[in-house]
Amino acid sequence: MKPTLLFITNRFVIGGPAFHVADLARRLQSDFDVFIIGGEAAKGEMNNLTIFYGLKNEPILLPDFSRRFNLINDIKSYFSIKKYIRQLNPLIVHTHTGKPGVLGRYAAYKLNVKVIVHTYHGHLFRGYFNSFLTKWIIWLDRKMVRYSSAIIALTQNQKKDLVEIFQIAPAEKVHIILPGLQIERFGFKEKAREKFRHRFHIDAQCLALGIVGRLVDIKNVKLFLRGIKMLRKEGFRVKGIVVGDGPEKRHLKDYCLSLGLSFAEFSVGTQDESVIFTSWQKDLTKVYSGLDGLALTSENEGAPYSLMEAQLIGLPIIASKVGGVEDIVLDKETGLLFESEAEFFQHLRLWASDADLRKKLASNAQNFARKTFNADRMALETQNLYEKLIMSKPS
């Protein structure tokens, strides 16, 4: 009989943590009886259970389990998680992201689960909340380490944050396992490019620069829009493609107008709009095929899946040098990293004016990503860590 492995993650939505858990689960179910607990999509997101295809056990959706703090719902979610842990009796509980990491680890600890692992896909210690709340979150995460057999960081810089900068956990407890993707899903498709560009009225001579993610303040999409404004003002034929949704969308549309940028939503519009808001797209491989570059302007990040996916397709990257970005994009080899608005604008000009540079970055990006971001390797390293932790625990 296979031992039970229980994953607890935040939301069953289009996004890095959900893909990460799904890819792990598919590869580990030959050795474990794998179950996944997750929550509802937040406002501006969409549930997408199709991510979890090929699993023997259907994901367990907790309707009250959401990313927003709600004391009553969070207490309900905690007791629901406890109920499932009792029923499933897992050998391993592996939590992902912030709230699941708190509720899931504590519930597993209280029920004497043998191995408790937590993966940081980013953190909330910088740029999200006021100083009081940030200090409380740091205190809480430090406390949660006591209930953890091991912590997984997705990049070297993330481990540095956890161990040295914010002193969340001792170095010996933090293990780096780079994220991996199902590489065969990602390949440039000419027909997909033609269809995407036709749908959003992007002609062959126009450069399309995309940004992907939930539309919230921390993603700093306004900087992206200022970059599109600068390029168009300097005479470059370029459109900004904003892929995603969220609470900041209405403000971003107002911001476009304040910059003098016209915009279209979905596929409504003509060929004249400067910015296109596509909302969420289920198949991002088709989106990446239609772009000429991908930007990331976030003020804080973990290990953004969009950058890994885009590199696998063969897209040049222009990204802020934050969090684990330096570990998944090679500066001046697979992309251009920046630390200031002026440097971002400089990189945009280079990208827009130099076709040879775009071609070189794209080729390097694809080669690097295919060697580095492999889901089979990620699963093997994760399983090796599980086995080490199981052997270290008394029976």
ZATORSE-187953 format. One record per residue (C-alpha): residue in three letters; chain; x, y, z. Coordinates in nm, 4 decimals. Example, Ala and Ser with C-alpha at 12.3 -4.5 7.8 and 13.67 -1.06 7.14 Angstrom:
! ZATORSE-187953
<site ALA,A,<1.2300,-0.4500,0.7800>> <site SER,A,<1.3670,-0.1060,0.7140>> 
***
This chain:
! ZATORSE-187953
<site MET,A,<0.0000,0.0000,0.0000>> <site LYS,A,<0.1376,0.3396,-0.1000>> <site PRO,A,<0.1985,0.6032,0.1673>> <site THR,A,<-0.0289,0.9071,0.1453>> <site LEU,A,<0.1076,1.2476,0.0411>> <site LEU,A,<-0.1154,1.5502,0.0989>> <site PHE,A,<-0.0488,1.8805,-0.0757>> <site ILE,A,<-0.2170,2.1930,0.0600>> <site THR,A,<-0.2040,2.4984,-0.1644>> <site ASN,A,<-0.3817,2.8330,-0.1896>> <site ARG,A,<-0.6081,2.8538,-0.4950>> <site PHE,A,<-0.6882,2.6317,-0.7911>> <site VAL,A,<-0.6202,2.9079,-1.0436>> <site ILE,A,<-0.3971,2.9804,-1.3397>> <site GLY,A,<-0.0680,3.0561,-1.1710>> <site GLY,A,<0.2711,2.9248,-1.0671>> <site PRO,A,<0.1852,2.7490,-0.7363>> <site ALA,A,<-0.1057,2.5546,-0.8877>> <site PHE,A,<0.1017,2.4387,-1.1872>> <site HIS,A,<0.3897,2.3543,-0.9523>> <site VAL,A,<0.1716,2.1330,-0.7312>> <site ALA,A,<-0.0006,1.9697,-1.0295>> <site ASP,A,<0.3285,1.8816,-1.1987>> <site LEU,A,<0.4674,1.7404,-0.8729>> <site ALA,A,<0.1518,1.5404,-0.8013>> <site ARG,A,<0.1438,1.3773,-1.1451>> <site ARG,A,<0.5037,1.2633,-1.1132>> <site LEU,A,<0.4857,1.1464,-0.7506>> <site GLN,A,<0.1615,0.9482,-0.7687>> <site SER,A,<0.3441,0.6365,-0.8872>> <site ASP,A,<0.5040,0.6170,-0.5397>> <site PHE,A,<0.2440,0.7952,-0.3249>> <site ASP,A,<-0.1320,0.8129,-0.2925>> <site VAL,A,<-0.1520,1.1857,-0.3678>> <site PHE,A,<-0.4267,1.4223,-0.2552>> <site ILE,A,<-0.4489,1.8009,-0.3021>> <site ILE,A,<-0.6457,2.0524,-0.0951>> <site GLY,A,<-0.6906,2.4064,-0.2263>> <site GLY,A,<-0.9115,2.7127,-0.2105>> <site GLU,A,<-1.1352,2.9291,-0.4253>> <site ALA,A,<-1.0191,3.1864,-0.6779>> <site ALA,A,<-0.9947,3.5429,-0.5514>> <site LYS,A,<-1.1781,3.8316,-0.7129>> <site GLY,A,<-1.0339,3.8903,-1.0591>> <site GLU,A,<-0.9185,3.5268,-1.0903>> <site MET,A,<-1.0808,3.2134,-1.2239>> <site ASN,A,<-1.0855,2.8572,-1.0888>> <site ASN,A,<-0.9159,2.6188,-1.3280>> <site LEU,A,<-0.9264,2.2563,-1.2190>> <site THR,A,<-0.8133,2.1432,-1.5650>> <site ILE,A,<-0.4580,2.2143,-1.4446>> <site PHE,A,<-0.4852,1.8930,-1.2415>> <site TYR,A,<-0.5466,1.6551,-1.5324>> <site GLY,A,<-0.4122,1.3011,-1.5043>> <site LEU,A,<-0.4449,1.2706,-1.1271>> <site LYS,A,<-0.5964,0.9589,-0.9741>> <site ASN,A,<-0.7606,1.1561,-0.6919>> <site GLU,A,<-0.9625,1.4677,-0.7688>> <site PRO,A,<-0.8514,1.7895,-0.5948>> <site ILE,A,<-1.0447,1.8839,-0.2809>> <site LEU,A,<-1.1840,2.2367,-0.3037>> <site LEU,A,<-1.2515,2.4234,0.0228>> <site PRO,A,<-1.4951,2.7083,-0.0583>> <site ASP,A,<-1.4028,2.9116,0.2531>> <site PHE,A,<-1.0282,2.8814,0.1922>> <site SER,A,<-0.9195,3.2022,0.0168>> <site ARG,A,<-0.6151,3.4280,-0.0013>> <site ARG,A,<-0.7860,3.7126,0.1871>> <site PHE,A,<-0.7802,3.7239,0.5666>> <site ASN,A,<-1.1188,3.6403,0.7139>> <site LEU,A,<-1.1103,3.5114,1.0708>> <site ILE,A,<-1.4307,3.3077,1.0528>> <site ASN,A,<-1.3503,3.1520,0.7144>> <site ASP,A,<-0.9903,3.0858,0.8152>> <site ILE,A,<-1.1036,2.9041,1.1310>> <site LYS,A,<-1.3482,2.6984,0.9215>> <site SER,A,<-1.0680,2.6178,0.6754>> <site TYR,A,<-0.8355,2.5122,0.9562>> <site PHE,A,<-1.0885,2.2629,1.0921>> <site SER,A,<-1.1677,2.1383,0.7397>> <site ILE,A,<-0.7969,2.0765,0.6791>> <site LYS,A,<-0.7744,1.8949,1.0124>> <site LYS,A,<-1.0724,1.6784,0.9152>> <site TYR,A,<-0.9087,1.5725,0.5884>> <site ILE,A,<-0.5754,1.5037,0.7567>> <site ARG,A,<-0.7540,1.2710,1.0019>> <site GLN,A,<-0.9369,1.0965,0.7176>> <site LEU,A,<-0.6392,1.0585,0.4848>> <site ASN,A,<-0.3742,0.9931,0.7523>> <site PRO,A,<-0.0883,1.1206,0.5333>> <site LEU,A,<0.2734,1.0278,0.5932>> <site ILE,A,<0.3693,1.3657,0.4431>> <site VAL,A,<0.1916,1.7016,0.4397>> <site HIS,A,<0.3492,1.9451,0.1940>> <site THR,A,<0.2143,2.3014,0.2055>> <site HIS,A,<0.2604,2.5727,-0.0550>> <site THR,A,<0.2343,2.9540,-0.0200>> <site GLY,A,<0.1509,3.1678,0.2834>> <site LYS,A,<-0.1877,3.0890,0.4376>> <site PRO,A,<-0.1806,2.7150,0.3556>> <site GLY,A,<0.1654,2.7112,0.5108>> <site VAL,A,<0.0279,2.8424,0.8394>> <site LEU,A,<-0.3021,2.6530,0.8633>> <site GLY,A,<-0.1735,2.3337,0.7021>> <site ARG,A,<0.1490,2.3036,0.8980>> <site TYR,A,<-0.0146,2.3737,1.2323>> <site ALA,A,<-0.2956,2.1258,1.1651>> <site ALA,A,<-0.0443,1.8606,1.0577>> <site TYR,A,<0.1680,1.9242,1.3669>> <site LYS,A,<-0.1323,1.8959,1.6003>> <site LEU,A,<-0.2229,1.5617,1.4382>> <site ASN,A,<0.1336,1.4258,1.4624>> <site VAL,A,<0.2016,1.3975,1.0880>> <site LYS,A,<0.5463,1.2429,1.0482>> <site VAL,A,<0.6866,1.4744,0.7774>> <site ILE,A,<0.5788,1.8370,0.7260>> <site VAL,A,<0.7319,2.0323,0.4363>> <site HIS,A,<0.6625,2.3880,0.3247>> <site THR,A,<0.7511,2.5527,-0.0085>> <site TYR,A,<0.7866,2.9292,-0.0387>> <site HIS,A,<0.6719,3.0478,-0.3822>> <site GLY,A,<0.7482,3.4039,-0.2744>> <site HIS,A,<0.6995,3.5813,0.0535>> <site LEU,A,<0.5046,3.8669,0.2120>> <site PHE,A,<0.7968,4.0174,0.4037>> <site ARG,A,<0.8551,4.3100,0.1675>> <site GLY,A,<0.6234,4.5463,-0.0188>> <site TYR,A,<0.2810,4.4031,0.0650>> <site PHE,A,<0.1742,4.5420,0.4029>> <site ASN,A,<0.2487,4.8145,0.6568>> <site SER,A,<0.5416,4.7679,0.8957>> <site PHE,A,<0.3312,4.6389,1.1866>> <site LEU,A,<0.1578,4.3693,0.9821>> <site THR,A,<0.4833,4.2760,0.8081>> <site LYS,A,<0.6551,4.2237,1.1459>> <site TRP,A,<0.3642,4.0074,1.2596>> <site ILE,A,<0.3861,3.7928,0.9439>> <site ILE,A,<0.7621,3.7495,0.9920>> <site TRP,A,<0.7054,3.6465,1.3562>> <site LEU,A,<0.4376,3.3979,1.2506>> <site ASP,A,<0.6551,3.2423,0.9788>> <site ARG,A,<0.9434,3.2028,1.2221>> <site LYS,A,<0.7069,3.0217,1.4583>> <site MET,A,<0.5830,2.7943,1.1791>> <site VAL,A,<0.9380,2.6730,1.1159>> <site ARG,A,<0.9169,2.4872,1.4497>> <site TYR,A,<0.6418,2.2719,1.3009>> <site SER,A,<0.8305,2.2050,0.9761>> <site SER,A,<1.0535,1.9120,0.8946>> <site ALA,A,<1.1999,2.1109,0.6053>> <site ILE,A,<1.1548,2.4324,0.4081>> <site ILE,A,<1.1914,2.4470,0.0289>> <site ALA,A,<1.3111,2.7654,-0.1400>> <site LEU,A,<1.2778,2.7838,-0.5166>> <site THR,A,<1.5917,2.9929,-0.5761>> <site GLN,A,<1.9211,3.0835,-0.4130>> <site ASN,A,<1.8079,3.4424,-0.3576>> <site GLN,A,<1.4906,3.3199,-0.1910>> <site LYS,A,<1.6969,3.1097,0.0490>> <site LYS,A,<1.9101,3.4150,0.1251>> <site ASP,A,<1.5937,3.6084,0.2138>> <site LEU,A,<1.4676,3.3290,0.4393>> <site VAL,A,<1.7972,3.2595,0.6140>> <site GLU,A,<1.9960,3.5845,0.6181>> <site ILE,A,<1.7733,3.8852,0.5487>> <site PHE,A,<1.4569,3.7972,0.7429>> <site GLN,A,<1.6003,3.5127,0.9546>> <site ILE,A,<1.2931,3.2929,0.9134>> <site ALA,A,<1.4738,2.9587,0.9307>> <site PRO,A,<1.8226,2.8176,0.9898>> <site ALA,A,<2.0209,2.7393,0.6757>> <site GLU,A,<2.0270,2.3640,0.7403>> <site LYS,A,<1.6488,2.3503,0.7308>> <site VAL,A,<1.6130,2.5305,0.3947>> <site HIS,A,<1.6603,2.3245,0.0768>> <site ILE,A,<1.6763,2.4760,-0.2716>> <site ILE,A,<1.4760,2.2921,-0.5375>> <site LEU,A,<1.4411,2.4895,-0.8577>> <site PRO,A,<1.0912,2.4832,-1.0058>> <site GLY,A,<1.0253,2.2687,-1.3084>> <site LEU,A,<0.7782,2.2652,-1.5930>> <site GLN,A,<0.6387,2.0074,-1.8302>> <site ILE,A,<0.8765,2.1096,-2.1054>> <site GLU,A,<0.6932,1.9347,-2.3868>> <site ARG,A,<0.3977,2.1725,-2.3339>> <site PHE,A,<0.6093,2.4700,-2.4353>> <site GLY,A,<0.7085,2.5207,-2.7935>> <site PHE,A,<0.6669,2.8075,-3.0354>> <site LYS,A,<0.3725,2.7587,-3.2717>> <site GLU,A,<0.3452,2.9755,-3.5825>> <site LYS,A,<-0.0271,2.9106,-3.6233>> <site ALA,A,<-0.0871,3.0089,-3.2605>> <site ARG,A,<0.1091,3.3283,-3.3210>> <site GLU,A,<-0.0975,3.4174,-3.6262>> <site LYS,A,<-0.4242,3.3439,-3.4476>> <site PHE,A,<-0.3333,3.5439,-3.1362>> <site ARG,A,<-0.2161,3.8464,-3.3318>> <site HIS,A,<-0.5203,3.8365,-3.5595>> <site ARG,A,<-0.7535,3.8156,-3.2599>> <site PHE,A,<-0.5971,4.1201,-3.0925>> <site HIS,A,<-0.5341,4.3201,-3.4130>> <site ILE,A,<-0.1521,4.3144,-3.4021>> <site ASP,A,<-0.0017,4.3433,-3.7483>> <site ALA,A,<0.3245,4.1843,-3.8569>> <site GLN,A,<0.5265,4.5067,-3.8263>> <site CYS,A,<0.4129,4.5781,-3.4704>> <site LEU,A,<0.6085,4.4531,-3.1692>> <site ALA,A,<0.3979,4.3006,-2.8904>> <site LEU,A,<0.5360,4.3269,-2.5375>> <site GLY,A,<0.3424,4.1303,-2.2766>> <site ILE,A,<0.3089,4.1283,-1.9010>> <site VAL,A,<0.1371,3.8369,-1.7233>> <site GLY,A,<-0.0078,3.8135,-1.3751>> <site ARG,A,<-0.2662,3.9204,-1.1236>> <site LEU,A,<-0.3310,4.2946,-1.1494>> <site VAL,A,<-0.2333,4.4157,-0.8029>> <site ASP,A,<-0.0114,4.6999,-0.6783>> <site ILE,A,<0.2926,4.4828,-0.6087>> <site LYS,A,<0.3152,4.3922,-0.9803>> <site ASN,A,<0.3808,4.7616,-1.0616>> <site VAL,A,<0.2012,4.7420,-1.3968>> <site LYS,A,<0.1938,5.1227,-1.4121>> <site LEU,A,<0.5687,5.1146,-1.4801>> <site PHE,A,<0.5011,4.8774,-1.7697>> <site LEU,A,<0.2428,5.1217,-1.9092>> <site ARG,A,<0.4861,5.4132,-1.8778>> <site GLY,A,<0.7350,5.2053,-2.0734>> <site ILE,A,<0.4835,5.1490,-2.3544>> <site LYS,A,<0.4106,5.5234,-2.3539>> <site MET,A,<0.7832,5.6019,-2.3839>> <site LEU,A,<0.8367,5.3600,-2.6729>> <site ARG,A,<0.5413,5.4883,-2.8706>> <site LYS,A,<0.6390,5.8494,-2.8070>> <site GLU,A,<0.9852,5.7745,-2.9473>> <site GLY,A,<0.8336,5.6296,-3.2628>> <site PHE,A,<0.8481,5.2544,-3.2015>> <site ARG,A,<0.5565,5.0461,-3.3286>> <site VAL,A,<0.4679,4.8524,-3.0169>> <site LYS,A,<0.1625,4.7357,-2.8246>> <site GLY,A,<0.1433,4.6463,-2.4589>> <site ILE,A,<-0.0437,4.3219,-2.3886>> <site VAL,A,<-0.1685,4.2939,-2.0288>> <site VAL,A,<-0.2596,3.9306,-1.9571>> <site GLY,A,<-0.4469,3.8756,-1.6329>> <site ASP,A,<-0.7033,4.0410,-1.4133>> <site GLY,A,<-0.7430,4.1703,-1.0611>> <site PRO,A,<-0.8519,4.4581,-0.8377>> <site GLU,A,<-0.6213,4.7120,-1.0042>> <site LYS,A,<-0.7587,4.6635,-1.3544>> <site ARG,A,<-0.9995,4.9591,-1.3468>> <site HIS,A,<-0.7278,5.1881,-1.2071>> <site LEU,A,<-0.4861,5.0705,-1.4752>> <site LYS,A,<-0.7355,5.1559,-1.7486>> <site ASP,A,<-0.7755,5.5034,-1.5957>> <site TYR,A,<-0.3975,5.5306,-1.5809>> <site CYS,A,<-0.3738,5.4481,-1.9517>> <site LEU,A,<-0.6048,5.7381,-2.0273>> <site SER,A,<-0.4026,5.9716,-1.8048>> <site LEU,A,<-0.0929,5.8789,-2.0082>> <site GLY,A,<-0.2734,5.9314,-2.3368>> <site LEU,A,<-0.2672,5.5592,-2.4164>> <site SER,A,<-0.5729,5.4125,-2.5855>> <site PHE,A,<-0.6699,5.0607,-2.4807>> <site ALA,A,<-0.8941,4.7741,-2.5796>> <site GLU,A,<-1.0398,4.4973,-2.3665>> <site PHE,A,<-1.0427,4.1338,-2.4778>> <site SER,A,<-1.0509,4.1367,-2.8596>> <site VAL,A,<-1.2741,4.4414,-2.8952>> <site GLY,A,<-1.1099,4.7315,-3.0760>> <site THR,A,<-0.9170,4.8238,-3.3862>> <site GLN,A,<-0.5514,4.8198,-3.4809>> <site ASP,A,<-0.4958,5.1605,-3.3202>> <site GLU,A,<-0.4987,5.0771,-2.9474>> <site SER,A,<-0.1704,5.1105,-2.7582>> <site VAL,A,<-0.2599,4.8623,-2.4828>> <site ILE,A,<-0.4741,4.5480,-2.4837>> <site PHE,A,<-0.6200,4.3946,-2.1666>> <site THR,A,<-0.6818,4.0271,-2.2485>> <site SER,A,<-0.8008,3.9140,-1.9029>> <site TRP,A,<-0.6995,3.5598,-1.8023>> <site GLN,A,<-0.5966,3.3199,-2.0773>> <site LYS,A,<-0.6118,2.9461,-2.0038>> <site ASP,A,<-0.3462,2.8450,-2.2548>> <site LEU,A,<-0.0530,3.0800,-2.2060>> <site THR,A,<0.1579,2.8960,-2.4636>> <site LYS,A,<-0.0636,3.0551,-2.7303>> <site VAL,A,<-0.0140,3.3966,-2.5709>> <site TYR,A,<0.3647,3.3636,-2.5551>> <site SER,A,<0.3755,3.2531,-2.9183>> <site GLY,A,<0.2036,3.5776,-3.0157>> <site LEU,A,<0.4446,3.8061,-2.8278>> <site ASP,A,<0.7882,3.9449,-2.9091>> <site GLY,A,<0.8982,3.9868,-2.5492>> <site LEU,A,<0.7789,3.9541,-2.1922>> <site ALA,A,<0.8197,4.2153,-1.9202>> <site LEU,A,<0.8006,4.1823,-1.5446>> <site THR,A,<0.7945,4.5016,-1.3379>> <site SER,A,<0.7143,4.3622,-0.9915>> <site GLU,A,<0.8485,4.5141,-0.6715>> <site ASN,A,<0.8674,4.1695,-0.5093>> <site GLU,A,<0.8635,3.8187,-0.6568>> <site GLY,A,<0.9486,3.4624,-0.5702>> <site ALA,A,<1.0217,3.2543,-0.8791>> <site PRO,A,<0.7795,3.3823,-1.1463>> <site TYR,A,<0.6509,3.0973,-1.3604>> <site SER,A,<0.5689,3.3383,-1.6429>> <site LEU,A,<0.9412,3.4057,-1.6949>> <site MET,A,<1.0246,3.0360,-1.7058>> <site GLU,A,<0.7387,2.9601,-1.9445>> <site ALA,A,<0.8253,3.2495,-2.1753>> <site GLN,A,<1.1885,3.1449,-2.1934>> <site LEU,A,<1.0851,2.7903,-2.2856>> <site ILE,A,<0.8863,2.9354,-2.5758>> <site GLY,A,<1.1882,3.1465,-2.6737>> <site LEU,A,<1.0922,3.4971,-2.5638>> <site PRO,A,<1.3410,3.7647,-2.4559>> <site ILE,A,<1.2753,3.8897,-2.1020>> <site ILE,A,<1.2882,4.2403,-1.9535>> <site ALA,A,<1.2457,4.2086,-1.5775>> <site SER,A,<1.3012,4.3844,-1.2478>> <site LYS,A,<1.5895,4.2476,-1.0443>> <site VAL,A,<1.3845,4.1334,-0.7438>> <site GLY,A,<1.3409,3.8125,-0.5451>> <site GLY,A,<1.4439,3.5025,-0.7360>> <site VAL,A,<1.4352,3.6646,-1.0812>> <site GLU,A,<1.8160,3.6707,-1.1060>> <site ASP,A,<1.8188,3.2940,-1.0550>> <site ILE,A,<1.5793,3.2179,-1.3398>> <site VAL,A,<1.6777,3.4855,-1.5948>> <site LEU,A,<2.0430,3.5275,-1.6961>> <site ASP,A,<2.1098,3.8999,-1.7275>> <site LYS,A,<2.2221,4.0012,-2.0780>> <site GLU,A,<2.2095,3.6372,-2.1884>> <site THR,A,<1.8424,3.5346,-2.1745>> <site GLY,A,<1.7000,3.8719,-2.0752>> <site LEU,A,<1.7673,4.2239,-1.9526>> <site LEU,A,<1.7311,4.2954,-1.5801>> <site PHE,A,<1.6785,4.6420,-1.4338>> <site GLU,A,<1.6796,4.8167,-1.0966>> <site SER,A,<1.5377,5.1585,-1.1881>> <site GLU,A,<1.2811,5.3122,-1.4208>> <site ALA,A,<1.5568,5.4732,-1.6280>> <site GLU,A,<1.7271,5.1362,-1.6738>> <site PHE,A,<1.3933,4.9754,-1.7644>> <site PHE,A,<1.3397,5.2378,-2.0359>> <site GLN,A,<1.6950,5.1853,-2.1615>> <site HIS,A,<1.6370,4.8104,-2.1905>> <site LEU,A,<1.3048,4.8675,-2.3679>> <site ARG,A,<1.4782,5.0823,-2.6292>> <site LEU,A,<1.7404,4.8124,-2.6867>> <site TRP,A,<1.4740,4.5432,-2.7180>> <site ALA,A,<1.2608,4.7467,-2.9583>> <site SER,A,<1.5446,4.8690,-3.1805>> <site ASP,A,<1.7675,4.5624,-3.2140>> <site ALA,A,<1.6167,4.2592,-3.3874>> <site ASP,A,<1.9451,4.0683,-3.3622>> <site LEU,A,<1.9499,4.1176,-2.9865>> <site ARG,A,<1.5936,3.9890,-2.9586>> <site LYS,A,<1.6878,3.6821,-3.1623>> <site LYS,A,<1.9987,3.6137,-2.9531>> <site LEU,A,<1.8176,3.6512,-2.6194>> <site ALA,A,<1.5330,3.4301,-2.7426>> <site SER,A,<1.7662,3.1495,-2.8515>> <site ASN,A,<1.9676,3.1637,-2.5300>> <site ALA,A,<1.6490,3.1731,-2.3231>> <site GLN,A,<1.5070,2.8596,-2.4787>> <site ASN,A,<1.8318,2.6632,-2.4448>> <site PHE,A,<1.8793,2.7703,-2.0823>> <site ALA,A,<1.5187,2.7019,-1.9809>> <site ARG,A,<1.5085,2.3556,-2.1373>> <site LYS,A,<1.8207,2.2542,-1.9447>> <site THR,A,<1.7154,2.4139,-1.6156>> <site PHE,A,<1.3385,2.4062,-1.5578>> <site ASN,A,<1.2547,2.0378,-1.5864>> <site ALA,A,<0.9600,1.8994,-1.3883>> <site ASP,A,<1.1068,1.5465,-1.3764>> <site ARG,A,<1.4182,1.6812,-1.2045>> <site MET,A,<1.2034,1.8874,-0.9636>> <site ALA,A,<0.9969,1.5809,-0.8689>> <site LEU,A,<1.3035,1.3599,-0.8216>> <site GLU,A,<1.4725,1.6135,-0.5936>> <site THR,A,<1.1502,1.6571,-0.3955>> <site GLN,A,<1.1071,1.2815,-0.3533>> <site ASN,A,<1.4709,1.2466,-0.2442>> <site LEU,A,<1.4080,1.5108,0.0223>> <site TYR,A,<1.0951,1.3272,0.1412>> <site GLU,A,<1.2872,1.0014,0.1729>> <site LYS,A,<1.5675,1.1692,0.3664>> <site LEU,A,<1.3169,1.3248,0.6066>> <site ILE,A,<1.1267,0.9962,0.6531>> <site MET,A,<1.4502,0.8121,0.7356>> <site SER,A,<1.5486,1.0793,0.9868>> <site LYS,A,<1.2227,1.0483,1.1840>> <site PRO,A,<1.1782,0.7738,1.4439>> <site SER,A,<0.9067,0.5215,1.3612>> 
***
